[in-house]
Every structure is written in structure tokens, then in C-alpha cells.
Amino acid sequence: MVYNPIAMKLERIRNNLVTDPQASAVSRSLTVAAVLFPLLFKDNELHVLFTKRTQTVKVHKGQISFPGGVQDSQDENLLATALREAQEEIGLKPEDVEILGALDPIATVTTAFQVHTFVGLIPYPYDFQPNGREVAEILTVPLHFLANSNHWSRRTYHAGDQPFEAYFISYENYRIWGATARILKIFFERNGIEMTIKWAMEG
């Protein structure tokens, strides 16, 4: 048997993900959305694909995010939502995505979305077709970089009277934070990666 470390890493990821994501409860007080967490092979290692949102979208302007959006009434399920949105935003065809599993949903603090995340392996290189109305840029970040807690920081904020922790990852001239950073943290925790994240300096 040939030892293939990349294949073994993918298999570990698959085994650590939720296998029946549709079983997750949906809160009626939140707007339901779904995103695709795209993994790809680049330079012989796993990378994560992100989009940088334009300044013309309604929410999360200019932020680094995963392809995704609000569930449509015609979507068969939440996975269909994530795949449809990925196709609309970056031209990724649903049949080109190998779904590995899902993560537990999260609720955004200030914009009241319940976000369901589906992890998928996508081909690379790929003829992405970014939607200029929504996507300013597509970027990929090595998975091992994101898994290194030295690149992370956290800070406490308040939404009304309720405190919450926000996480931040610095990569080149990009800053990944908000729901995207929380989803990444859940992904690494699912895969048994403990993250000791330093507090950001205030002021």
C-alpha cells in the first residue's frame, strides 16, 4: 500500500465532520444561510479558498468570507443553498465539489444569520468566474497557516449588554475575522487541533 499523507489527512477531516447536517435545528428568529468551506490542493498542500466581499453588498462589506448566502425557497436543502451561492459568486459548478461533511451551525452576533457550513474538496487550478457585484477578490490560504494559533488573536466586544469574543487571523495584507474566523475555529476543533489564541492589545 502506498502511503499518501494528503489522502490520509482528507480522510481524517471527513471522519471528523458532521455526516447528517440537515439534522441541525434551525432557529426561527434568525435568517438561515449556508456557506461552502472549499478545500483545494495547491503547491502539494491543502489550502482554503475565501472571497473578499465588495463594498456594494448589503452586509459584511469588504470582509473575507466563504462563498455562500441566504437560503432560497427553491433550494432543496441547505447544501443546495451553499452550492448555488458558490456557483453564483465564483462560478464553481456544484458537480465539481466533493462534499466531505458539515460543521455545526453558528449564529452571527450583529446581523442575525444562522450559518450552516459545508466542507468540500474542489479542483484546482479552476476557471473561477467571480461575480463582480459581490466578490472583489478570490484568495487561497494554506491550511497549515490557518491552523497555527500564533497567527490568531481575540478581543472581547459587546452587543448591547452581552459580551462576545471575536477572533482575528492576519494573513499577508488580509484580516480574517467575524463569522469566518469562528467557522475556522470550529473546523480545527472538530479535527482535534487545540488553539491557544492570544488576546489582542486594546487601544
C-alpha beads as a LAMMPS data file, in Angstrom:
LAMMPS data file: protein, C-alpha beads

203 atoms
202 bonds

1 atom types
1 bond types

-500.0 500.0 xlo xhi
-500.0 500.0 ylo yhi
-500.0 500.0 zlo zhi

Masses

1 110.0

Atoms # bond

1 1 1 0.000 0.000 0.000
2 1 1 1.358 3.427 -0.968
3 1 1 1.441 5.936 1.877
4 1 1 -0.385 9.090 0.825
5 1 1 -0.325 11.716 3.610
6 1 1 -2.693 14.099 1.781
7 1 1 -5.288 11.369 1.259
8 1 1 -4.976 10.370 4.920
9 1 1 -5.430 13.975 6.052
10 1 1 -8.563 14.289 3.922
11 1 1 -9.927 11.070 5.349
12 1 1 -9.336 12.321 8.901
13 1 1 -11.154 15.551 8.055
14 1 1 -14.066 13.617 6.570
15 1 1 -14.308 11.405 9.652
16 1 1 -14.393 14.406 11.991
17 1 1 -17.197 16.274 10.241
18 1 1 -20.957 16.080 10.781
19 1 1 -22.372 13.410 8.481
20 1 1 -26.037 14.461 8.641
21 1 1 -26.005 18.273 8.533
22 1 1 -29.690 18.557 7.695
23 1 1 -30.483 17.283 11.196
24 1 1 -29.311 20.581 12.730
25 1 1 -32.134 22.648 14.192
26 1 1 -32.970 25.973 12.549
27 1 1 -33.819 28.952 14.748
28 1 1 -36.904 30.854 13.594
29 1 1 -35.513 34.116 14.972
30 1 1 -32.548 34.072 12.574
31 1 1 -32.189 34.288 8.807
32 1 1 -30.945 30.927 7.536
33 1 1 -27.846 30.936 5.349
34 1 1 -25.328 28.372 4.131
35 1 1 -21.697 28.612 3.048
36 1 1 -19.206 26.364 1.319
37 1 1 -15.849 25.811 3.055
38 1 1 -13.733 24.975 -0.026
39 1 1 -10.550 22.940 0.360
40 1 1 -8.162 22.544 -2.561
41 1 1 -4.705 21.235 -3.368
42 1 1 -2.173 23.913 -4.287
43 1 1 1.614 23.513 -4.243
44 1 1 1.169 19.971 -2.896
45 1 1 -0.686 21.064 0.226
46 1 1 -4.214 21.828 1.314
47 1 1 -5.453 25.406 1.045
48 1 1 -8.735 27.066 1.971
49 1 1 -10.475 29.307 -0.554
50 1 1 -12.035 32.581 0.554
51 1 1 -13.674 35.520 -1.155
52 1 1 -13.256 39.179 -0.331
53 1 1 -16.647 40.840 -0.475
54 1 1 -17.185 44.073 -2.364
55 1 1 -18.231 47.352 -0.785
56 1 1 -21.591 47.176 -2.599
57 1 1 -23.074 44.100 -0.868
58 1 1 -25.719 44.678 1.810
59 1 1 -23.859 43.166 4.773
60 1 1 -20.276 42.275 5.728
61 1 1 -18.855 44.758 3.242
62 1 1 -15.209 44.190 2.361
63 1 1 -14.866 41.198 4.672
64 1 1 -13.116 37.919 3.949
65 1 1 -15.764 35.208 3.760
66 1 1 -16.695 31.810 2.425
67 1 1 -18.876 31.595 -0.694
68 1 1 -22.488 31.453 0.457
69 1 1 -25.675 33.288 1.199
70 1 1 -29.294 33.179 2.315
71 1 1 -31.423 30.107 1.690
72 1 1 -33.842 30.473 -1.223
73 1 1 -37.324 28.961 -1.139
74 1 1 -36.463 26.926 -4.237
75 1 1 -33.349 25.367 -2.690
76 1 1 -33.895 21.696 -1.969
77 1 1 -31.887 21.925 1.245
78 1 1 -29.100 23.923 2.875
79 1 1 -26.402 22.106 0.921
80 1 1 -28.148 23.207 -2.269
81 1 1 -28.047 26.767 -0.950
82 1 1 -24.290 26.638 -0.369
83 1 1 -23.603 25.125 -3.801
84 1 1 -25.915 27.541 -5.614
85 1 1 -24.335 30.536 -3.934
86 1 1 -20.819 29.279 -4.709
87 1 1 -21.756 28.977 -8.365
88 1 1 -23.312 32.437 -8.414
89 1 1 -20.405 34.078 -6.609
90 1 1 -17.323 32.396 -8.082
91 1 1 -18.575 30.211 -10.952
92 1 1 -17.904 26.929 -9.145
93 1 1 -20.120 24.202 -10.602
94 1 1 -21.902 22.025 -7.999
95 1 1 -20.798 18.828 -9.747
96 1 1 -17.168 19.865 -9.243
97 1 1 -17.496 19.837 -5.446
98 1 1 -16.876 16.709 -3.366
99 1 1 -18.712 17.275 -0.088
100 1 1 -16.746 15.906 2.867
101 1 1 -19.243 16.803 5.580
102 1 1 -20.523 19.744 7.574
103 1 1 -19.889 21.780 10.701
104 1 1 -22.271 22.759 13.464
105 1 1 -24.162 25.966 12.597
106 1 1 -23.280 29.306 14.131
107 1 1 -25.279 32.494 14.683
108 1 1 -23.808 35.838 13.679
109 1 1 -23.815 38.345 16.504
110 1 1 -24.881 41.609 14.875
111 1 1 -26.530 40.552 11.591
112 1 1 -28.743 37.715 12.940
113 1 1 -27.901 34.942 10.485
114 1 1 -27.776 31.252 11.290
115 1 1 -24.932 29.986 9.115
116 1 1 -24.632 26.329 8.098
117 1 1 -21.230 25.292 6.764
118 1 1 -20.449 22.506 4.285
119 1 1 -16.852 21.445 3.757
120 1 1 -15.988 20.423 0.217
121 1 1 -12.948 19.495 -1.848
122 1 1 -12.731 21.411 -5.117
123 1 1 -10.409 21.075 -8.129
124 1 1 -7.507 23.461 -8.656
125 1 1 -6.474 25.189 -10.868
126 1 1 -10.029 26.148 -11.808
127 1 1 -11.611 28.676 -14.144
128 1 1 -13.293 30.727 -11.440
129 1 1 -15.718 33.382 -12.625
130 1 1 -16.112 35.861 -9.748
131 1 1 -19.318 37.877 -9.672
132 1 1 -18.101 41.474 -9.661
133 1 1 -21.156 42.716 -7.776
134 1 1 -20.374 40.522 -4.771
135 1 1 -16.767 39.335 -4.997
136 1 1 -13.843 41.746 -5.140
137 1 1 -11.181 39.034 -4.938
138 1 1 -10.605 35.296 -4.533
139 1 1 -7.759 34.179 -2.300
140 1 1 -6.381 30.891 -1.021
141 1 1 -4.589 30.414 2.299
142 1 1 -2.548 27.335 3.307
143 1 1 -4.424 25.211 5.827
144 1 1 -1.308 24.832 7.987
145 1 1 -1.050 28.629 8.266
146 1 1 -4.642 28.906 9.458
147 1 1 -4.094 26.072 11.951
148 1 1 -1.222 27.932 13.622
149 1 1 -2.634 29.764 16.636
150 1 1 0.320 32.201 16.542
151 1 1 -1.481 33.879 13.637
152 1 1 -4.661 34.322 15.669
153 1 1 -5.776 36.903 18.216
154 1 1 -9.020 37.590 20.032
155 1 1 -10.799 40.514 21.624
156 1 1 -13.971 40.992 23.662
157 1 1 -16.754 43.191 22.307
158 1 1 -20.290 43.916 23.453
159 1 1 -23.551 43.597 21.549
160 1 1 -25.916 45.504 23.781
161 1 1 -25.267 44.137 27.260
162 1 1 -23.909 40.824 26.011
163 1 1 -20.125 40.321 25.704
164 1 1 -18.756 38.146 22.917
165 1 1 -15.324 37.126 21.746
166 1 1 -14.198 37.995 18.234
167 1 1 -11.318 36.140 16.579
168 1 1 -8.856 37.513 14.042
169 1 1 -6.321 35.908 11.690
170 1 1 -3.728 38.003 9.881
171 1 1 -2.521 36.722 6.515
172 1 1 -0.357 38.956 4.333
173 1 1 -2.442 42.145 3.974
174 1 1 -5.735 40.380 4.764
175 1 1 -7.635 40.141 8.033
176 1 1 -9.991 37.226 8.534
177 1 1 -12.477 37.726 11.356
178 1 1 -16.142 37.559 12.337
179 1 1 -18.192 34.505 11.390
180 1 1 -15.488 33.270 9.007
181 1 1 -12.907 33.089 11.804
182 1 1 -15.404 31.375 14.107
183 1 1 -16.147 28.757 11.436
184 1 1 -12.424 28.133 11.001
185 1 1 -12.011 27.700 14.757
186 1 1 -14.854 25.162 14.846
187 1 1 -13.277 23.303 11.915
188 1 1 -9.944 22.973 13.718
189 1 1 -11.594 21.963 16.984
190 1 1 -13.520 19.265 15.089
191 1 1 -10.179 17.987 13.829
192 1 1 -8.621 17.871 17.268
193 1 1 -6.466 20.982 16.878
194 1 1 -6.272 22.896 20.147
195 1 1 -5.933 26.643 19.607
196 1 1 -4.445 28.811 22.336
197 1 1 -5.234 32.243 20.971
198 1 1 -3.593 35.354 22.408
199 1 1 -5.599 38.369 23.467
200 1 1 -5.257 41.434 21.248
201 1 1 -3.861 44.566 22.820
202 1 1 -6.586 47.110 23.488
203 1 1 -6.281 50.684 22.290

Bonds

1 1 1 2
2 1 2 3
3 1 3 4
4 1 4 5
5 1 5 6
6 1 6 7
7 1 7 8
8 1 8 9
9 1 9 10
10 1 10 11
11 1 11 12
12 1 12 13
13 1 13 14
14 1 14 15
15 1 15 16
16 1 16 17
17 1 17 18
18 1 18 19
19 1 19 20
20 1 20 21
21 1 21 22
22 1 22 23
23 1 23 24
24 1 24 25
25 1 25 26
26 1 26 27
27 1 27 28
28 1 28 29
29 1 29 30
30 1 30 31
31 1 31 32
32 1 32 33
33 1 33 34
34 1 34 35
35 1 35 36
36 1 36 37
37 1 37 38
38 1 38 39
39 1 39 40
40 1 40 41
41 1 41 42
42 1 42 43
43 1 43 44
44 1 44 45
45 1 45 46
46 1 46 47
47 1 47 48
48 1 48 49
49 1 49 50
50 1 50 51
51 1 51 52
52 1 52 53
53 1 53 54
54 1 54 55
55 1 55 56
56 1 56 57
57 1 57 58
58 1 58 59
59 1 59 60
60 1 60 61
61 1 61 62
62 1 62 63
63 1 63 64
64 1 64 65
65 1 65 66
66 1 66 67
67 1 67 68
68 1 68 69
69 1 69 70
70 1 70 71
71 1 71 72
72 1 72 73
73 1 73 74
74 1 74 75
75 1 75 76
76 1 76 77
77 1 77 78
78 1 78 79
79 1 79 80
80 1 80 81
81 1 81 82
82 1 82 83
83 1 83 84
84 1 84 85
85 1 85 86
86 1 86 87
87 1 87 88
88 1 88 89
89 1 89 90
90 1 90 91
91 1 91 92
92 1 92 93
93 1 93 94
94 1 94 95
95 1 95 96
96 1 96 97
97 1 97 98
98 1 98 99
99 1 99 100
100 1 100 101
101 1 101 102
102 1 102 103
103 1 103 104
104 1 104 105
105 1 105 106
106 1 106 107
107 1 107 108
108 1 108 109
109 1 109 110
110 1 110 111
111 1 111 112
112 1 112 113
113 1 113 114
114 1 114 115
115 1 115 116
116 1 116 117
117 1 117 118
118 1 118 119
119 1 119 120
120 1 120 121
121 1 121 122
122 1 122 123
123 1 123 124
124 1 124 125
125 1 125 126
126 1 126 127
127 1 127 128
128 1 128 129
129 1 129 130
130 1 130 131
131 1 131 132
132 1 132 133
133 1 133 134
134 1 134 135
135 1 135 136
136 1 136 137
137 1 137 138
138 1 138 139
139 1 139 140
140 1 140 141
141 1 141 142
142 1 142 143
143 1 143 144
144 1 144 145
145 1 145 146
146 1 146 147
147 1 147 148
148 1 148 149
149 1 149 150
150 1 150 151
151 1 151 152
152 1 152 153
153 1 153 154
154 1 154 155
155 1 155 156
156 1 156 157
157 1 157 158
158 1 158 159
159 1 159 160
160 1 160 161
161 1 161 162
162 1 162 163
163 1 163 164
164 1 164 165
165 1 165 166
166 1 166 167
167 1 167 168
168 1 168 169
169 1 169 170
170 1 170 171
171 1 171 172
172 1 172 173
173 1 173 174
174 1 174 175
175 1 175 176
176 1 176 177
177 1 177 178
178 1 178 179
179 1 179 180
180 1 180 181
181 1 181 182
182 1 182 183
183 1 183 184
184 1 184 185
185 1 185 186
186 1 186 187
187 1 187 188
188 1 188 189
189 1 189 190
190 1 190 191
191 1 191 192
192 1 192 193
193 1 193 194
194 1 194 195
195 1 195 196
196 1 196 197
197 1 197 198
198 1 198 199
199 1 199 200
200 1 200 201
201 1 201 202
202 1 202 203
